[in-house]
Amino acid sequence: MSFPVRGYGGVLMTQGPKGGVYFAVQGVDRTLLGLVGTNGSVQPGWPIPLETTWCMELLTAADGTLRAVCDGTREGDGLQAPVLRVFGIDAAGQTLPGWPVDIEGSAHVFGAPIARMMGSNMVLALRQYGGDALPEGQTEPTQLALIDSAGRVQMGTAVDLECCQAGAVPGPGAGFLVEPDYDAQSSRITKFGLDGVVWETVLDGIASLPSFDTAGNAYLSVWRGELIVSARLVVLDPAGRVAHESPEDLPVRPTSGWSGAGGESPAAPIVAEDGFSFVVGYKDGMSILALDREGRPRAGWPFDSGVNIGQQGVCSSADTGCGTFDVRPQVGLDGILYVTAQAGENGGGSLLAIRPDGTESPGWPVGLRNGAAQFWDVIVGSDGGVWAHAAEPERPEAYSATLLSITPDSTVRGRLTIVEP
């Protein structure tokens, strides 16, 4: 097998060793995994096929090996509880001993993380099957699961949550439930572990799912008011206490940018290793606000671009209700924020690099020449470089996919086209 492949769909990325990138290309009846070096070359032993139709998340373990969270195989006909198949693969393309692992459950929220690496161990927040048509208000179980480096699984005690507004994500060694109540304009936050509920707290307003810093603090964007006229940042410490809170309403209302059927929701903050955070909203185009460790806006921000942030993927004209989310910005090792922007008047989409003082880095943005081409994803490599997924239309509703390896000074040092429709 070699790249580009024909007729494949979505692409996932995660950090590879030595600044490279692991990626998954979704197919009709299988998924291809690849590993590419910083110069755009496919590494020995790759690509490899997985007998699964879809992977939802790729993660990198502390030792540089890959974890792929995918759909599991199903036997027989009729309704069945969903099963995940989690693959463990080393940098040579070989399956790790004890893997893959099958585990019952599914993601809570489309587009939100289902798994998190803690060193070489994996934490999953799983929604258990309660039927295909649960009525509003009925409870369904959620569970924490841990998979160690050898593929051994620990399943936690089930925690009930109310259908169908709640969401859950994995945090450092625990899961976090967020249950917004739009009538009461409040949100219940629950931390749960292998032994069940650890703590619960209630916040005024409609809260996002949390993001986390290296100390285990949970960062949430919170909308306030029935007309969502204001927003704030709330930081909960590992014991569930409010560690920091925005001293005043934020000048930016954080949003996920969801473009499909249904209502909008607040987007989780983007958190850097040093505890600084960012929220993304809109004001005549994207507007990004940087906050210090106490939740105060930093000098030089918000950053207003005049164009909209990039969106992940595209919907078929025949897919009613389909939508896409904003491409989530990423923080580099030097504190620079990398943000995709939609096509402007003079070309296609672009990739911006915003310095900690709110100004653009010299040499940036990196743009695409084709006016209909867009960046559909971006990650920061293990060496501080950037990987971007560039999508270019080749015919109606059919896109090629190219991975670009970019240095912090904006030099494109490698590229590989992995999909040609």
TORVEX-808839 format. One line per 5 residues: number of its first residue (from 1); for each residue x, y, z of N, C-alpha, C. Coordinates in pm, whole numbers, plus 50000, padded with zeros to 5 digits. Example, Ala and Ser with C-alpha at 12.3 -4.5 7.8 and 13.67 -1.06 7.14 Angstrom:
// residues 2
1) 51319:49431:50780:51230:49550:50780:51320:49670:50780 ~ 51285:49775:50708:51367:49894:50714:51290:50003:50787 .
END
This chain:
// residues 421
1) 50085:49881:50000:50000:50000:50000:50088:50124:50000 ~ 50040:50227:49935:50113:50353:49931:50014:50468:49923 ~ 50065:50587:49946:49982:50708:49941:50014:50786:49814 ~ 49913:50856:49758:49779:50875:49812:49688:50756:49786 ~ 49588:50738:49872:49486:50637:49852:49366:50704:49788 .
6) 49278:50624:49731:49164:50677:49656:49034:50662:49733 ~ 48953:50767:49730:48816:50760:49776:48796:50750:49924 ~ 48898:50784:50003:48884:50774:50148:48828:50904:50205 ~ 48788:50897:50332:48719:51011:50393:48801:51086:50495 ~ 48756:51087:50623:48814:51171:50726:48956:51134:50762 .
11) 49027:51231:50821:49167:51215:50861:49181:51255:51008 ~ 49252:51176:51086:49287:51207:51224:49438:51217:51236 ~ 49487:51299:51332:49631:51314:51353:49662:51315:51502 ~ 49785:51271:51536:49840:51288:51670:49992:51289:51658 ~ 50060:51338:51761:50206:51348:51758:50272:51213:51735 .
16) 50372:51213:51649:50457:51098:51629:50594:51123:51688 ~ 50681:51022:51693:50816:51041:51748:50900:51131:51658 ~ 50997:51201:51718:51093:51285:51647:51027:51392:51561 ~ 50916:51447:51609:50848:51554:51538:50756:51509:51428 ~ 50744:51378:51406:50657:51326:51301:50511:51325:51343 .
21) 50428:51264:51259:50285:51259:51288:50229:51122:51255 ~ 50151:51065:51349:50067:50950:51321:49936:51002:51262 ~ 49880:50928:51167:49752:50971:51112:49668:50849:51074 ~ 49538:50871:51069:49444:50768:51027:49362:50822:50911 ~ 49343:50739:50809:49259:50773:50694:49142:50677:50695 .
26) 49021:50731:50705:48901:50648:50717:48858:50597:50580 ~ 48825:50468:50572:48778:50409:50448:48636:50358:50460 ~ 48590:50290:50355:48454:50233:50355:48445:50112:50446 ~ 48545:50024:50439:48541:49902:50518:48665:49881:50604 ~ 48757:49976:50604:48876:49966:50689:48938:50104:50704 .
31) 49033:50113:50795:49105:50238:50821:49253:50212:50800 ~ 49322:50307:50739:49467:50300:50722:49535:50391:50822 ~ 49638:50338:50889:49721:50417:50979:49857:50441:50914 ~ 49911:50561:50934:50042:50593:50880:50126:50668:50981 ~ 50256:50670:50958:50350:50751:51035:50440:50821:50935 .
36) 50449:50953:50945:50524:51035:50851:50628:51116:50928 ~ 50750:51123:50874:50854:51204:50933:50839:51350:50896 ~ 50920:51435:50957:50905:51579:50937:50930:51623:50794 ~ 51000:51541:50715:51024:51576:50574:50914:51526:50481 ~ 50809:51467:50538:50697:51419:50457:50711:51277:50408 .
41) 50810:51203:50455:50831:51066:50408:50761:50966:50500 ~ 50697:50865:50438:50633:50758:50514:50742:50672:50578 ~ 50728:50644:50706:50830:50570:50780:50822:50420:50753 ~ 50936:50348:50767:50936:50203:50743:50833:50130:50830 ~ 50764:50032:50768:50663:49953:50838:50523:50008:50825 .
46) 50509:50124:50761:50380:50190:50746:50350:50209:50598 ~ 50220:50221:50561:50099:50221:50645:50056:50080:50682 ~ 49962:50073:50775:49904:49945:50814:49753:49957:50813 ~ 49681:49849:50775:49534:49854:50774:49476:49808:50907 ~ 49364:49866:50945:49287:49820:51060:49150:49776:51009 .
51) 49105:49661:51055:48974:49611:51014:48865:49678:51097 ~ 48847:49805:51074:48743:49883:51139:48702:49993:51043 ~ 48576:50031:51047:48526:50130:50952:48553:50273:50996 ~ 48581:50291:51125:48592:50429:51172:48674:50435:51301 ~ 48767:50529:51309:48836:50560:51433:48796:50702:51474 .
56) 48775:50722:51603:48728:50852:51651:48837:50934:51718 ~ 48947:50869:51756:49051:50944:51825:49184:50869:51815 ~ 49292:50945:51793:49428:50894:51801:49497:50965:51916 ~ 49577:50890:51994:49650:50948:52105:49792:50892:52108 ~ 49883:50970:52162:50023:50930:52171:50059:50903:52316 .
61) 50115:50785:52343:50159:50751:52478:50293:50818:52508 ~ 50331:50819:52635:50455:50884:52677:50578:50822:52613 ~ 50571:50694:52578:50685:50627:52515:50685:50642:52363 ~ 50595:50722:52308:50592:50747:52164:50511:50647:52084 ~ 50448:50550:52151:50363:50455:52079:50224:50514:52058 .
66) 50147:50450:51971:50017:50502:51928:49903:50425:51992 ~ 49795:50497:52025:49668:50435:52062:49562:50487:51965 ~ 49483:50397:51910:49374:50433:51818:49243:50381:51875 ~ 49151:50473:51905:49019:50437:51959:48922:50430:51841 ~ 48869:50310:51814:48793:50285:51691:48665:50209:51721 .
71) 48581:50198:51619:48463:50112:51629:48507:49967:51640 ~ 48440:49892:51727:48467:49750:51737:48384:49669:51640 ~ 48416:49542:51627:48339:49455:51539:48211:49413:51609 ~ 48104:49399:51530:47975:49356:51584:47934:49225:51519 ~ 47872:49142:51598:47830:49010:51548:47678:49003:51545 .
76) 47625:48942:51439:47482:48923:51429:47410:49048:51384 ~ 47276:49041:51386:47192:49152:51343:47119:49212:51463 ~ 47051:49323:51437:46970:49386:51540:47047:49486:51622 ~ 46975:49551:51716:47035:49652:51802:47131:49587:51900 ~ 47247:49651:51917:47349:49597:52007:47416:49711:52080 .
81) 47468:49680:52198:47548:49779:52270:47675:49807:52190 ~ 47712:49934:52177:47833:49968:52101:47959:49916:52171 ~ 48055:49877:52090:48183:49826:52140:48295:49905:52074 ~ 48391:49949:52154:48510:50014:52103:48621:49912:52092 ~ 48703:49927:51990:48827:49848:51979:48943:49946:51985 .
86) 49029:49931:52085:49141:50021:52106:49270:49948:52067 ~ 49342:50006:51972:49465:49946:51921:49586:50013:51987 ~ 49688:49932:52015:49817:49981:52061:49923:49939:51962 ~ 49996:50036:51905:50090:50009:51795:50218:50086:51820 ~ 50333:50022:51795:50460:50091:51817:50503:50168:51692 .
91) 50615:50240:51702:50659:50326:51594:50704:50249:51471 ~ 50725:50118:51483:50762:50034:51369:50639:49976:51300 ~ 50519:50010:51348:50397:49959:51287:50356:49823:51338 ~ 50412:49779:51450:50381:49647:51506:50282:49660:51623 ~ 50187:49566:51628:50089:49565:51737:50158:49533:51868 .
96) 50128:49611:51973:50187:49589:52104:50127:49464:52169 ~ 50206:49393:52252:50152:49276:52323:50032:49315:52409 ~ 49926:49233:52403:49806:49257:52481:49701:49342:52412 ~ 49732:49390:52293:49640:49475:52217:49600:49405:52088 ~ 49487:49441:52026:49389:49543:52064:49301:49498:52181 .
101) 49227:49596:52236:49139:49574:52351:48998:49611:52309 ~ 48902:49522:52334:48761:49553:52312:48698:49596:52443 ~ 48620:49703:52438:48561:49757:52560:48422:49812:52526 ~ 48322:49778:52606:48186:49819:52577:48164:49965:52617 ~ 48099:50042:52529:48070:50182:52557:48091:50266:52433 .
106) 48057:50395:52445:48070:50486:52333:48099:50626:52387 ~ 48124:50719:52295:48147:50857:52335:48017:50922:52381 ~ 48028:51021:52469:47911:51095:52516:47868:51202:52418 ~ 47965:51275:52365:47936:51393:52284:48018:51386:52155 ~ 47950:51401:52041:48019:51403:51913:48116:51520:51910 .
111) 48241:51494:51873:48340:51599:51864:48419:51624:51991 ~ 48382:51559:52103:48453:51577:52229:48544:51456:52253 ~ 48650:51472:52333:48740:51360:52359:48668:51246:52431 ~ 48707:51125:52398:48658:51008:52471:48768:50947:52556 ~ 48895:50974:52522:49008:50912:52590:49117:51015:52617 .
116) 49203:50982:52712:49314:51070:52750:49430:50982:52794 ~ 49551:51018:52756:49668:50942:52799:49722:51001:52929 ~ 49758:50912:53021:49828:50946:53144:49956:50863:53144 ~ 50061:50920:53087:50182:50843:53064:50155:50742:52953 ~ 50167:50613:52985:50135:50508:52888:50003:50437:52922 .
121) 49928:50492:53016:49796:50439:53051:49687:50528:52991 ~ 49575:50468:52959:49465:50540:52895:49346:50550:52990 ~ 49285:50668:52995:49163:50693:53071:49051:50717:52971 ~ 48938:50648:52987:48822:50666:52900:48699:50699:52981 ~ 48619:50793:52932:48488:50824:52989:48384:50769:52893 .
126) 48310:50666:52934:48227:50588:52844:48079:50602:52877 ~ 48002:50617:52774:47856:50615:52786:47811:50472:52757 ~ 47736:50414:52850:47688:50277:52832:47552:50277:52765 ~ 47527:50172:52691:47407:50163:52609:47283:50147:52695 ~ 47184:50238:52675:47059:50230:52748:46939:50219:52657 .
131) 46964:50193:52527:46856:50187:52430:46874:50292:52322 ~ 46813:50270:52208:46829:50360:52095:46743:50485:52106 ~ 46642:50485:52191:46551:50601:52199:46515:50627:52345 ~ 46610:50684:52420:46583:50714:52559:46497:50840:52571 ~ 46394:50837:52654:46314:50958:52675:46389:51060:52760 .
136) 46358:51188:52740:46417:51295:52818:46394:51271:52966 ~ 46498:51285:53046:46487:51269:53190:46522:51131:53240 ~ 46525:51029:53154:46563:50895:53197:46713:50891:53220 ~ 46755:50811:53316:46897:50803:53346:46963:50692:53265 ~ 47093:50711:53240:47174:50610:53173:47311:50610:53238 .
141) 47380:50497:53239:47505:50490:53313:47624:50544:53233 ~ 47717:50603:53307:47847:50639:53251:47953:50574:53338 ~ 48067:50542:53278:48171:50470:53351:48308:50523:53314 ~ 48398:50514:53410:48540:50537:53384:48605:50402:53356 ~ 48695:50401:53261:48773:50280:53232:48920:50319:53222 .
146) 49006:50233:53272:49151:50251:53263:49209:50133:53187 ~ 49295:50161:53090:49367:50056:53017:49515:50083:53035 ~ 49588:49989:53095:49730:50013:53118:49811:49980:52993 ~ 49941:49997:53001:50027:49982:52883:50028:49840:52828 ~ 49991:49741:52912:49987:49601:52868:49850:49561:52816 .
151) 49754:49655:52809:49620:49625:52759:49525:49570:52863 ~ 49564:49577:52992:49474:49531:53099:49372:49640:53129 ~ 49245:49598:53149:49134:49692:53163:49078:49689:53305 ~ 49053:49808:53360:48977:49823:53484:48851:49904:53452 ~ 48735:49847:53482:48608:49916:53463:48559:49971:53596 .
156) 48519:50098:53598:48475:50161:53720:48328:50137:53750 ~ 48287:50182:53866:48147:50176:53906:48064:50271:53820 ~ 47948:50225:53776:47863:50308:53690:47804:50424:53769 ~ 47796:50539:53704:47735:50660:53760:47619:50697:53669 ~ 47501:50717:53726:47384:50753:53645:47385:50901:53613 .
161) 47346:50934:53491:47325:51072:53452:47194:51081:53377 ~ 47139:51200:53375:47008:51220:53314:47022:51240:53164 ~ 46941:51166:53088:46936:51185:52943:46861:51317:52914 ~ 46896:51397:52822:46990:51368:52716:47082:51488:52690 ~ 47097:51576:52792:47175:51697:52776:47318:51683:52828 .
166) 47345:51582:52909:47474:51574:52976:47584:51530:52881 ~ 47706:51561:52919:47823:51515:52847:47932:51477:52945 ~ 48025:51395:52903:48135:51353:52990:48263:51346:52909 ~ 48374:51380:52974:48506:51371:52912:48603:51312:53013 ~ 48713:51254:52966:48816:51205:53058:48906:51319:53102 .
171) 48943:51316:53230:49040:51409:53283:49159:51334:53337 ~ 49246:51400:53412:49363:51332:53470:49321:51227:53572 ~ 49316:51102:53533:49282:50993:53623:49138:50984:53664 ~ 49049:51061:53601:48908:51062:53640:48824:51106:53521 ~ 48692:51091:53535:48599:51142:53435:48525:51262:53491 .
176) 48475:51346:53402:48401:51466:53443:48270:51474:53365 ~ 48159:51479:53440:48026:51495:53383:47984:51642:53392 ~ 47922:51693:53288:47864:51826:53290:47717:51812:53251 ~ 47627:51853:53342:47483:51843:53319:47422:51983:53325 ~ 47403:52048:53209:47343:52182:53209:47192:52175:53226 .
181) 47137:52269:53300:46993:52284:53318:46955:52421:53261 ~ 46898:52420:53139:46870:52545:53071:46754:52620:53137 ~ 46664:52549:53204:46554:52616:53274:46605:52689:53398 ~ 46689:52622:53476:46742:52683:53598:46866:52768:53572 ~ 46918:52763:53448:47041:52836:53414:47154:52801:53510 .
186) 47177:52669:53522:47285:52621:53609:47343:52494:53547 ~ 47458:52452:53599:47525:52331:53549:47582:52253:53667 ~ 47552:52124:53670:47609:52036:53771:47736:51972:53714 ~ 47847:51984:53787:47974:51925:53747:48003:51810:53842 ~ 48028:51691:53789:48055:51572:53870:48188:51511:53827 .
191) 48274:51490:53924:48397:51416:53900:48376:51273:53946 ~ 48411:51176:53862:48391:51036:53900:48515:50955:53866 ~ 48541:50854:53949:48656:50767:53932:48613:50622:53923 ~ 48706:50532:53943:48675:50390:53936:48574:50348:54044 ~ 48574:50419:54156:48483:50385:54266:48355:50467:54264 .
196) 48329:50540:54156:48206:50618:54146:48231:50767:54166 ~ 48130:50837:54219:48136:50982:54232:48243:51023:54333 ~ 48326:51121:54293:48428:51178:54382:48375:51305:54446 ~ 48319:51395:54365:48253:51516:54416:48156:51571:54313 ~ 48066:51656:54361:47972:51728:54276:47971:51874:54316 .
201) 47952:51962:54219:47936:52103:54246:47843:52161:54141 ~ 47777:52272:54173:47685:52336:54081:47734:52478:54053 ~ 47739:52514:53924:47780:52648:53881:47660:52721:53824 ~ 47653:52851:53846:47553:52934:53781:47589:52949:53633 ~ 47492:52922:53545:47514:52936:53402:47529:52802:53332 .
206) 47544:52809:53201:47557:52690:53117:47705:52667:53089 ~ 47758:52558:53141:47902:52532:53137:47940:52445:53018 ~ 48060:52468:52970:48119:52383:52867:48172:52255:52931 ~ 48215:52161:52849:48298:52053:52897:48433:52111:52940 ~ 48503:52046:53033:48627:52104:53084:48750:52069:53000 .
211) 48851:52157:53011:48988:52128:52970:49072:52127:53098 ~ 49198:52080:53089:49276:52057:53209:49419:52108:53192 ~ 49478:52153:53305:49620:52185:53304:49697:52069:53366 ~ 49829:52082:53375:49912:51972:53423:49894:51945:53572 ~ 49835:52042:53646:49810:52023:53789:49676:51956:53816 .
216) 49597:51929:53711:49469:51863:53728:49353:51957:53751 ~ 49374:52090:53736:49264:52185:53746:49176:52177:53621 ~ 49045:52195:53640:48949:52187:53529:48904:52328:53492 ~ 48916:52363:53363:48880:52495:53311:48750:52483:53233 ~ 48652:52569:53265:48523:52566:53198:48484:52706:53152 .
221) 48429:52713:53031:48362:52835:52985:48218:52827:53031 ~ 48163:52939:53081:48027:52939:53135:47949:53055:53075 ~ 47838:53022:53008:47746:53125:52958:47650:53164:53069 ~ 47615:53293:53073:47520:53340:53173:47409:53420:53108 ~ 47289:53411:53168:47174:53485:53119:47095:53406:53017 .
226) 46964:53419:53016:46878:53342:52925:46908:53375:52779 ~ 46954:53496:52752:46989:53535:52615:47138:53519:52589 ~ 47209:53455:52684:47352:53430:52673:47425:53561:52643 ~ 47403:53658:52727:47459:53790:52703:47600:53806:52761 ~ 47644:53711:52842:47776:53724:52902:47839:53586:52921 .
231) 47968:53585:52950:48040:53460:52970:48154:53484:53067 ~ 48199:53377:53128:48312:53386:53220:48392:53257:53214 ~ 48510:53259:53274:48595:53141:53287:48594:53100:53433 ~ 48572:52970:53459:48576:52916:53595:48678:52803:53598 ~ 48764:52804:53699:48865:52700:53717:48837:52628:53848 .
236) 48814:52496:53839:48792:52412:53956:48919:52336:53989 ~ 48958:52335:54117:49077:52259:54156:49043:52110:54165 ~ 49141:52022:54187:49112:51877:54188:49012:51834:54295 ~ 48988:51919:54398:48890:51885:54501:48752:51942:54471 ~ 48734:52012:54357:48605:52065:54319:48578:52206:54366 .
241) 48676:52270:54430:48660:52408:54474:48692:52505:54360 ~ 48627:52622:54360:48658:52725:54260:48793:52785:54294 ~ 48892:52756:54211:49027:52808:54232:49040:52950:54178 ~ 48984:52974:54060:48989:53106:53997:48860:53126:53918 ~ 48824:53251:53901:48707:53286:53822:48731:53423:53759 .
246) 48683:53441:53638:48698:53570:53574:48639:53679:53664 ~ 48716:53786:53691:48663:53890:53780:48549:53970:53717 ~ 48530:53960:53587:48422:54031:53518:48385:53953:53392 ~ 48274:53993:53328:48232:53925:53206:48340:53935:53100 ~ 48358:53825:53026:48459:53823:52920:48411:53903:52800 .
251) 48502:53973:52731:48463:54044:52609:48440:53952:52490 ~ 48465:53822:52506:48445:53723:52400:48353:53615:52454 ~ 48249:53578:52378:48160:53469:52418:48207:53341:52352 ~ 48267:53250:52429:48325:53129:52370:48218:53037:52311 ~ 48242:52989:52191:48145:52904:52122:48218:52798:52041 .
256) 48153:52683:52025:48212:52572:51949:48203:52594:51799 ~ 48119:52688:51754:48106:52714:51611:48026:52608:51537 ~ 47948:52526:51608:47871:52419:51544:47779:52478:51438 ~ 47781:52420:51318:47708:52477:51204:47583:52398:51167 ~ 47554:52287:51236:47444:52200:51196:47318:52223:51276 .
261) 47229:52124:51270:47101:52133:51341:47123:52132:51491 ~ 47031:52197:51562:47043:52205:51706:47109:52333:51752 ~ 47111:52352:51883:47162:52476:51939:47314:52478:51952 ~ 47365:52599:51973:47507:52619:52000:47539:52577:52143 ~ 47666:52571:52175:47709:52538:52309:47842:52608:52336 .
266) 47873:52633:52464:48002:52696:52493:48116:52598:52466 ~ 48225:52648:52413:48341:52565:52385:48434:52561:52505 ~ 48495:52447:52528:48592:52435:52636:48710:52528:52610 ~ 48766:52590:52713:48884:52673:52694:49002:52591:52641 ~ 49095:52659:52576:49221:52598:52534:49323:52632:52641 .
271) 49388:52532:52699:49473:52553:52816:49618:52518:52781 ~ 49708:52610:52809:49851:52586:52789:49910:52522:52914 ~ 50030:52468:52900:50093:52399:53013:50120:52493:53130 ~ 50139:52623:53102:50169:52718:53209:50044:52771:53280 ~ 49925:52720:53244:49802:52762:53308:49734:52879:53241 .
276) 49797:52941:53140:49728:53043:53062:49625:52974:52973 ~ 49517:53045:52941:49409:52984:52865:49358:53079:52758 ~ 49279:53024:52666:49225:53100:52553:49080:53058:52533 ~ 48996:53155:52496:48859:53126:52453:48838:53188:52316 ~ 48756:53120:52234:48735:53161:52095:48588:53193:52075 .
281) 48560:53309:52018:48424:53350:51984:48423:53426:51853 ~ 48319:53506:51832:48304:53578:51705:48266:53723:51731 ~ 48326:53812:51654:48290:53954:51650:48340:54009:51516 ~ 48249:54006:51414:48292:54039:51277:48409:53952:51235 ~ 48396:53823:51259:48504:53727:51236:48545:53668:51370 .
286) 48645:53580:51368:48688:53518:51493:48745:53622:51588 ~ 48722:53599:51717:48777:53684:51822:48830:53591:51930 ~ 48959:53602:51962:49025:53511:52056:49078:53591:52173 ~ 49046:53546:52293:49089:53614:52414:49185:53525:52492 ~ 49297:53581:52535:49392:53511:52621:49372:53556:52765 .
291) 49379:53459:52858:49355:53486:52999:49475:53438:53081 ~ 49506:53513:53188:49616:53470:53274:49568:53363:53371 ~ 49653:53324:53465:49621:53213:53554:49504:53243:53648 ~ 49473:53370:53667:49360:53410:53752:49234:53439:53672 ~ 49238:53414:53541:49121:53435:53458:49104:53577:53410 .
296) 49207:53661:53423:49199:53799:53376:49248:53809:53232 ~ 49181:53891:53148:49228:53910:53011:49371:53964:53009 ~ 49452:53910:52919:49591:53954:52907:49601:54075:52815 ~ 49701:54158:52840:49723:54277:52758:49747:54238:52613 ~ 49692:54317:52520:49709:54292:52377:49601:54206:52315 .
301) 49511:54154:52398:49404:54067:52351:49269:54134:52378 ~ 49161:54098:52309:49147:53985:52215:49213:54011:52080 ~ 49238:53900:52011:49289:53903:51874:49169:53892:51781 ~ 49147:53995:51700:49035:53997:51605:49091:53994:51463 ~ 49048:53895:51385:49110:53872:51254:49030:53928:51138 .
306) 48897:53945:51155:48815:53987:51043:48768:53873:50954 ~ 48818:53751:50977:48772:53632:50903:48732:53527:51005 ~ 48653:53430:50961:48606:53325:51051:48712:53218:51071 ~ 48703:53152:51185:48792:53041:51212:48757:52925:51120 ~ 48856:52840:51089:48834:52726:51001:48739:52624:51063 .
311) 48672:52548:50976:48580:52443:51019:48636:52306:50980 ~ 48608:52207:51066:48657:52072:51042:48564:51998:50947 ~ 48612:51973:50825:48537:51891:50732:48429:51967:50658 ~ 48345:51890:50591:48238:51948:50509:48121:51851:50510 ~ 48001:51901:50489:47881:51818:50487:47834:51796:50344 .
316) 47785:51676:50317:47722:51648:50189:47591:51725:50178 ~ 47557:51768:50058:47432:51840:50036:47311:51753:50066 ~ 47329:51620:50066:47218:51529:50093:47204:51493:50240 ~ 47297:51544:50324:47298:51506:50466:47228:51614:50547 ~ 47098:51598:50566:47017:51697:50638:47058:51704:50784 .
321) 47079:51826:50833:47113:51846:50973:47260:51833:51005 ~ 47340:51792:50908:47484:51775:50929:47548:51910:50962 ~ 47653:51906:51038:47725:52029:51071:47870:52000:51100 ~ 47947:52105:51116:48089:52093:51149:48120:52187:51266 ~ 48230:52157:51336:48278:52240:51445:48396:52325:51399 .
326) 48424:52431:51477:48546:52506:51455:48667:52414:51474 ~ 48772:52436:51395:48899:52368:51419:48957:52422:51550 ~ 48988:52335:51641:49035:52378:51773:49179:52429:51763 ~ 49205:52555:51805:49343:52605:51804:49433:52523:51895 ~ 49562:52531:51870:49661:52454:51946:49771:52546:51995 .
331) 49821:52519:52117:49927:52600:52176:50060:52529:52156 ~ 50158:52601:52100:50291:52546:52079:50375:52547:52205 ~ 50493:52485:52196:50580:52474:52312:50630:52610:52358 ~ 50630:52709:52269:50676:52844:52301:50562:52939:52335 ~ 50441:52886:52357:50328:52970:52393:50255:53033:52276 .
336) 50299:53003:52154:50231:53057:52035:50105:52977:52008 ~ 49997:53049:51974:49869:52986:51945:49853:52973:51794 ~ 49829:52851:51747:49812:52824:51603:49663:52810:51575 ~ 49614:52891:51480:49471:52901:51453:49447:52893:51303 ~ 49350:52812:51261:49313:52808:51120:49210:52916:51091 .
341) 49216:52972:50970:49121:53074:50927:49062:53033:50794 ~ 48934:53064:50775:48868:53031:50649:48922:53118:50536 ~ 48887:53078:50414:48937:53147:50294:48899:53294:50296 ~ 48991:53379:50251:48965:53521:50238:48946:53559:50092 ~ 48969:53686:50062:48945:53737:49927:49056:53697:49829 .
346) 49175:53670:49881:49290:53652:49792:49347:53511:49792 ~ 49268:53413:49831:49320:53277:49832:49236:53188:49919 ~ 49294:53072:49953:49223:52975:50034:49241:53000:50182 ~ 49222:52895:50261:49237:52905:50405:49381:52933:50445 ~ 49400:52973:50569:49533:53006:50616:49553:52956:50758 .
351) 49678:52948:50799:49715:52907:50933:49789:53023:50998 ~ 49732:53073:51110:49788:53187:51180:49871:53140:51299 ~ 49971:53221:51335:50051:53198:51455:50048:53326:51537 ~ 49987:53320:51656:49966:53439:51738:50056:53429:51862 ~ 50139:53530:51881:50234:53530:51992:50163:53560:52125 .
356) 50230:53532:52238:50167:53557:52369:50124:53702:52392 ~ 50182:53799:52317:50140:53937:52335:50023:53976:52245 ~ 49966:53879:52169:49849:53904:52087:49880:53952:51946 ~ 50007:53953:51907:50046:53992:51771:50080:53868:51689 ~ 50073:53880:51556:50106:53768:51468:50257:53751:51457 .
361) 50301:53625:51451:50443:53595:51439:50494:53635:51302 ~ 50618:53684:51291:50676:53717:51160:50678:53594:51069 ~ 50649:53616:50940:50650:53508:50843:50518:53437:50828 ~ 50427:53460:50920:50296:53398:50915:50194:53499:50867 ~ 50076:53455:50817:50023:53318:50811:50080:53237:50695 .
366) 50058:53106:50702:50081:53015:50589:49948:52995:50520 ~ 49942:53028:50390:49815:53023:50319:49811:52919:50209 ~ 49690:52882:50170:49667:52791:50059:49623:52872:49938 ~ 49678:52841:49821:49654:52923:49702:49515:52903:49645 ~ 49468:52779:49641:49336:52751:49586:49230:52818:49673 .
371) 49146:52899:49613:49048:52976:49688:48948:52892:49764 ~ 48930:52765:49726:48834:52679:49795:48902:52581:49891 ~ 49034:52586:49900:49107:52496:49989:49102:52548:50132 ~ 49101:52454:50228:49090:52490:50369:49181:52401:50453 ~ 49220:52453:50570:49285:52370:50671:49177:52310:50760 .
376) 49173:52177:50766:49070:52108:50843:49118:52063:50980 ~ 49247:52072:51007:49297:52033:51139:49439:52083:51154 ~ 49484:52096:51279:49621:52137:51309:49661:52076:51443 ~ 49785:52028:51454:49841:51983:51581:49984:52034:51591 ~ 50035:52039:51714:50174:52076:51738:50255:51949:51754 .
381) 50368:51939:51682:50451:51821:51688:50535:51816:51815 ~ 50593:51698:51840:50672:51679:51961:50800:51761:51960 ~ 50845:51811:51843:50964:51895:51833:50931:52043:51827 ~ 50803:52081:51844:50763:52220:51839:50717:52267:51704 ~ 50732:52184:51601:50680:52217:51469:50529:52198:51465 .
386) 50471:52223:51348:50325:52217:51333:50290:52124:51217 ~ 50186:52045:51236:50129:51963:51130:49988:52014:51099 ~ 49959:52032:50971:49828:52081:50929:49772:51990:50821 ~ 49642:51968:50827:49571:51890:50725:49505:51988:50630 ~ 49553:51993:50506:49498:52081:50403:49406:52001:50312 .
391) 49283:52049:50295:49184:51983:50210:49157:52071:50088 ~ 49164:52010:49969:49143:52086:49845:49037:52016:49761 ~ 48934:52089:49717:48829:52026:49636:48882:51985:49499 ~ 48855:51860:49461:48897:51809:49330:48779:51799:49235 ~ 48661:51780:49290:48534:51780:49217:48425:51801:49321 .
396) 48300:51823:49283:48196:51852:49381:48191:51748:49494 ~ 48204:51797:49617:48195:51716:49739:48300:51606:49745 ~ 48415:51627:49682:48526:51532:49687:48656:51611:49706 ~ 48732:51576:49810:48849:51653:49850:48973:51565:49857 ~ 49085:51622:49819:49213:51559:49847:49256:51600:49988 .
401) 49351:51525:50045:49402:51556:50178:49554:51553:50173 ~ 49617:51662:50218:49762:51674:50221:49805:51713:50361 ~ 49907:51644:50413:49965:51680:50542:50086:51769:50519 ~ 50089:51883:50587:50200:51978:50576:50276:51981:50708 ~ 50410:51970:50700:50497:51983:50816:50561:52121:50810 .
406) 50537:52202:50916:50575:52343:50914:50660:52374:51037 ~ 50772:52443:51018:50857:52484:51129:50798:52606:51199 ~ 50843:52637:51322:50790:52755:51391:50813:52886:51317 ~ 50910:52891:51223:50932:53015:51147:50851:53018:51018 ~ 50757:52924:50999:50661:52915:50888:50715:52845:50765 .
411) 50834:52785:50771:50888:52711:50657:50816:52576:50643 ~ 50765:52547:50523:50705:52416:50497:50819:52320:50466 ~ 50850:52230:50559:50967:52142:50546:50932:52005:50490 ~ 50804:51976:50478:50764:51847:50422:50616:51845:50393 ~ 50577:51761:50297:50434:51747:50265:50412:51607:50209 .
416) 50290:51558:50231:50251:51428:50176:50102:51432:50147 ~ 50065:51406:50023:49925:51391:49988:49884:51249:50018 ~ 49784:51234:50106:49746:51100:50152:49614:51053:50091 ~ 49535:51145:50037:49406:51109:49977:49389:51184:49846 ~ 49354:51110:49741:49309:51170:49614:49176:51104:49582 .
421) 49066:51182:49569:48935:51120:49546:48926:51054:49408 .
END
